[in-house]
Amino acid sequence: MTRSELIARIAQQNPHLYHRDVERIVATIFEEISSALAAGDRVELRGFGAFSVKHRDARVGRNPRTGESVSVEAKAVPFFKTGKLLRERLNK
């Protein structure tokens, strides 16, 4: 599902809301999650899952074309862990 499909589905289920308002709501939710992760916070949506940031240390990698050693800098990556209810729903 893409962002526009999500907006369309929410707008369809809530005909009393204007499409532009639904767009603004979805954009705000994504922006708040992104801002929290950028600040190093954890975002938990009960029953759905939790977003957090994992830090990867610097390491030596390999260029797959040449096999040459390449240094890879330390970085932060987003991580999602599914919630219990979502896991149960997926495994029924």
TIDREN-578676 format. One record per residue (C-alpha): residue number from 1; x negated, y negated, z. Coordinates in steps of 0.02 Angstrom, whole numbers, plus 50000, padded with zeros to 5 digits. Layout:
<pt NUM, <X, Y, Z>> ...
END
This chain:
<pt 1, <50000, 50000, 50000>> <pt 2, <49933, 49830, 49953>> <pt 3, <49961, 49666, 50045>> <pt 4, <50089, 49610, 49915>> <pt 5, <50182, 49776, 49931>> <pt 6, <50185, 49755, 50120>> <pt 7, <50254, 49579, 50103>> <pt 8, <50387, 49638, 49979>> <pt 9, <50441, 49781, 50093>> <pt 10, <50454, 49669, 50247>> <pt 11, <50550, 49538, 50147>> <pt 12, <50668, 49673, 50083>> <pt 13, <50701, 49739, 50259>> <pt 14, <50728, 49561, 50325>> <pt 15, <50835, 49469, 50197>> <pt 16, <50865, 49327, 50320>> <pt 17, <50680, 49276, 50304>> <pt 18, <50611, 49177, 50159>> <pt 19, <50478, 49265, 50056>> <pt 20, <50353, 49125, 50091>> <pt 21, <50382, 49145, 50278>> <pt 22, <50348, 49332, 50268>> <pt 23, <50188, 49294, 50171>> <pt 24, <50135, 49172, 50307>> <pt 25, <50173, 49298, 50445>> <pt 26, <50072, 49437, 50363>> <pt 27, <49927, 49318, 50326>> <pt 28, <49929, 49257, 50506>> <pt 29, <49925, 49434, 50576>> <pt 30, <49778, 49483, 50466>> <pt 31, <49687, 49321, 50507>> <pt 32, <49709, 49346, 50694>> <pt 33, <49645, 49526, 50684>> <pt 34, <49495, 49467, 50580>> <pt 35, <49458, 49324, 50699>> <pt 36, <49464, 49437, 50851>> <pt 37, <49346, 49563, 50770>> <pt 38, <49227, 49424, 50716>> <pt 39, <49223, 49367, 50898>> <pt 40, <49177, 49544, 50950>> <pt 41, <49347, 49583, 51028>> <pt 42, <49447, 49743, 51012>> <pt 43, <49623, 49739, 50938>> <pt 44, <49742, 49874, 50998>> <pt 45, <49912, 49904, 50919>> <pt 46, <49997, 50030, 51033>> <pt 47, <50053, 50186, 50942>> <pt 48, <49961, 50135, 50784>> <pt 49, <49778, 50120, 50828>> <pt 50, <49635, 50009, 50880>> <pt 51, <49515, 49903, 50779>> <pt 52, <49342, 49871, 50849>> <pt 53, <49168, 49825, 50792>> <pt 54, <49023, 49947, 50791>> <pt 55, <48844, 49889, 50778>> <pt 56, <48724, 49984, 50667>> <pt 57, <48539, 49969, 50703>> <pt 58, <48411, 49924, 50571>> <pt 59, <48342, 50076, 50480>> <pt 60, <48243, 50133, 50332>> <pt 61, <48352, 50190, 50187>> <pt 62, <48316, 50253, 50012>> <pt 63, <48357, 50181, 49844>> <pt 64, <48454, 50324, 49761>> <pt 65, <48388, 50282, 49587>> <pt 66, <48204, 50270, 49626>> <pt 67, <48187, 50360, 49793>> <pt 68, <48093, 50207, 49856>> <pt 69, <48104, 50165, 50041>> <pt 70, <48208, 50011, 50078>> <pt 71, <48233, 49924, 50245>> <pt 72, <48415, 49903, 50292>> <pt 73, <48453, 49764, 50416>> <pt 74, <48557, 49786, 50573>> <pt 75, <48740, 49749, 50543>> <pt 76, <48912, 49751, 50621>> <pt 77, <49047, 49857, 50538>> <pt 78, <49234, 49868, 50572>> <pt 79, <49297, 50030, 50647>> <pt 80, <49476, 50096, 50661>> <pt 81, <49532, 50232, 50780>> <pt 82, <49707, 50300, 50756>> <pt 83, <49829, 50298, 50900>> <pt 84, <49910, 50454, 50971>> <pt 85, <50082, 50423, 50894>> <pt 86, <50009, 50392, 50721>> <pt 87, <49900, 50549, 50733>> <pt 88, <50051, 50653, 50784>> <pt 89, <50157, 50582, 50642>> <pt 90, <50021, 50621, 50515>> <pt 91, <49997, 50799, 50577>> <pt 92, <50179, 50855, 50581>> 
END
